[in-house]
Amino acid sequence: MNKLTKLLCVAAAMTVGTFANANVILNTEFGASGAATQLQADGSATSTLVGGACAGGLCGPTPTSTFTETGFGGIINLLPSGFGGVPTAGLNSAYFMSYDYTGVSGYFNSFGAPVFNATGAINIFYQNGITGLKEQVASLLVGGGSVTAGNVTLRGTLDYSWYSTATDTSNTGVDAMTFFQSSVASNGKTYFYDIWSDTLTQNVFWNFNFNIPNNTSVPYSGTTVSATRSTQLNGPVTFSVPEPSSVAILGLGLIGLAGAARRRNS
């Protein structure tokens, strides 16, 4: 392999995009609430076990067990908050944010810990605290997740494919197309909806890292056909958006230099 070919290979490998953790601006009908680094969520979940080992009505997972999960809760805070942080005036009074999820499923690894499949979605809603009108503003597709010592990480991508058929669109003073806005532009776009709909940008990624205070050692109640347990969960939701990286720019510059060198040699 000659030096030019090596240079081109290195440059091609370096021309990749990166993802930056984005400060998320919430555009409510009462004015933007600020650029939050995290959305603090609190709620509960119900897990249904199939194929567990049961005795006396209490069940635990086996290597062949599977589970499904549903949950709901609220966005109770925007972080950072307080003096010098994110202004949260109106949250949980003038307006509310809530979420629910269905279709989430998984299995258990060799240590008996839950592992989430790439199925299901977490739907986020906005509600006017005065009129009570409620509208969906986002959907987070679950791309997988895992559990370690009572700490759960769910991750995936943002989705708006539901928007065109939403039955509650325009029922409030907000719109899903402009509700979430990023402090980091991607291909000149800052609204999450625009980034999602632009074929030249990558997906907006999210991460939901929450604690289970009563942890995953709590047994299921039921039979081998179906057993359930309920857990409380709380933790932050963060987002990251694609951005051109300095490394990518450097890679493009190397390609240009290689082309110039080739022309000189010829």
N, C-alpha and C positions, 0 to 999 in steps of 0.2 A: 504494500500500500504506500503510495507516494505522499509527500507532505501535504499537498493540496487536498487529496482525498481525505486524509486524516483531519485536516482543518474543517472541511465541510461536514464530516460526520460529527465532530464535536459541536459545531455550530448548530446543526440540526437537532442534536440532543438537548441543546440549551434553549431552544426556541419553544418554551412551554409557558403557559399562563400560570399565575399563582392566584390564591384566594386570600382575601383580606377580611379579617373580622370587621364587620360593619356596625357602626352606630346606627340604630334604627330610629327613624323619625316617625312618630305616629301623628297622622293628620286627622284629628278629630274635628267634629263640627264646632267645637269650642276653641279651636286653634291648636296648632302643633304643640304636643306635650313635651317635646324635647327629644334629644338624640340619646336613646337608652342603649347601653352596651348589653343589657340583659333584660329579659322579661321574666319576672319572678312568678312562677306558677305554683298553685297549691290545689290539691284535689284528692280524689280517691279512685281506686281501680278495683275491678272484680276479675279475678282470673279463674277460668274453668279448666279443670284437668280431666283428660281422657286417658284411660289405661293406666291409672295409678295402682300402687299396692296399698290396700286398705285393711284396717283392722279396727273393729269397734266404731266404725263410722268416721275414722280419721285416715287420711290418705297421704301418701307421698309419691313423688315421681319415680318411674323406672326408666331404664335406658330407652324404652320404646314409647314412653309417654309423650303426649303433645298437649298444648294448651292454647286457648284463645283468651283474649282480654278486651275488656271495655273500660272506659274511664271518663271522668268529667271533672271540671274544676274551674278555677278562675285565675286570671292574671291579677295578682294582688299588689304588685309593686313594679316600678321601673327602676332599674339600677344603672349607675349610682344615683342615690336620692339624697335629699337633705340639702344643707347649705353648700352651694357650689356644685351641686349635682343636677340631676334631671328634675325639672319642674313637673310635678304630678297633679297640679291643681285640677280638680274635676274627676280624677280617677276614683272609682268606687263611690261616687256621689252624683255628679252630673252625667257621668257615663261609666259603663262597666265593660270589661272584656272577659270572655269565658271561652272554654274549649271543651270538646268532647272527642272521643275516638272509638272507632269500631273496626272490625276486620283485622285487628292485630293478632298474630299467632306466632307460635314457636315450638321449640322442642327443648330437651334437656341434654346437656353435655355429659361427659363421663364423670364429672364431679357432682352432677345433679343440679347444676346451675342453669337457669333459663337462658335460652338464646333466641332472639327474635328473628323471624323471617322478614323478607322484604315484601310485606303485605300490610294493608290497612292505611289509614290516614288520620291525622289529628286536625280537626276543623276548628278554626278560631272565629269568634263572633264578637261583634260590637253591639252594645245596647245603650240607647238613650235613657238616662236615669229619670227623665221627666215624663216622656211619652211612653216609655216601655218598649218602643219599637226596636227590633233586633235584626241584625243583618250579618251574614257571613262575610268575612273580609280576607280569609286565606285558608288554604288547605296544605298541610305538611305531609307529604307522602313518606311513609316509613320505609327506609331502605335497609334496616337491620338494627341490631342492638344486642347488648349483653348485660349481665348482672355480676357484680363482684362485691361480696361482703355487704349486701344491702344497699349498694349503690348501682343505680340503673342508668345506662346510657342508650338513648334512642337517637337515631340520626337518619337523615334523608334529604329530600329536595322539596322545594316549594312548588306548588302546582295551582294553576288557575283554569284548568280545562273545564271545571264545573261552572265557571262564571257565566257563560252564555246562556245556560239554562236555569240559573238561580231564580227561584220564585220570589225572593225577598229583595231583589236589587232595587235600589232607590227608595226603600221604605224609610230610610233615615237620612240624616244630613251628611253621611259619609259615603264613599264609594270604594269598593275593593280595589279598583284600578289605581287609586291614589292613596290608599290608607297607609301602606307601608312604604317608606322611602329610605334609601340607603345614603349614608354620608360618603360612600365610596362609589364613584361612577363606574359603570361597565359599558364600554363601547358608547359612551356618552349618555347612558341611561341611568337614572337613579331610582325611579319607581320600581318596586319588585315586579309588578305586573308587566311593565315594559321590558325588563330584563328577561323575564320568562318568555315573552312573546317574540323577542328578537332572536332570529335564528343564528345571528353572528355571535351571540354571547353564550356562555355556559350556564349551567343551572345555579340557582341560589341554594346554598346548602344550609341546613340547620342542625343544631345539636341540642338535645334535651337531656340534661344531666341531673337526675333527681335522686333524693334519698328516700328510703323506705323506713320510717321510724320503727315499725314493728317487724321489719326485715323479712327475708324470704324463708326463714326457718319455720314460720307459722304453718302448721299442717292444713291441708284441704279437708273440708267436711263433705262427705257424700259416699258415693260408691265408685267402683271401677269404671262404670259407664259415664258418670259425671260427678265431679266434686268441685266445690268452689271455695275461694277464700277472698277476703277483702283486705286491702292495704291502703294506707295513706301515703301520699307522695308529695314532695315539694322540692323545688329546685329551679335553676335558671334555663331559659331557652335563649340560645345565641344564634346569630346568622353570619354567614360569610359569603361574599360575592366575588366573582372573578374580576381580576384587574390585570392589565399588562404589567409584566414585571420588568425590572431593570435587567435581569438576566436574559429575558427574551429579547429585549432591545439590543443587549450586547451580542447575542447570538446572531441577530439580523445584521449587525455591523460587521461581524466576522465573515458572514457570507459575502457581504459587499467587498471586503478586503480580499477575500479569496478570489472573487471574480476579477478584481483589478489585477491581482498578481498573475492570474492565468493569462489575462490579455497581454501583460508585459512580457511574459515568457514566450508567448506565441509570436 
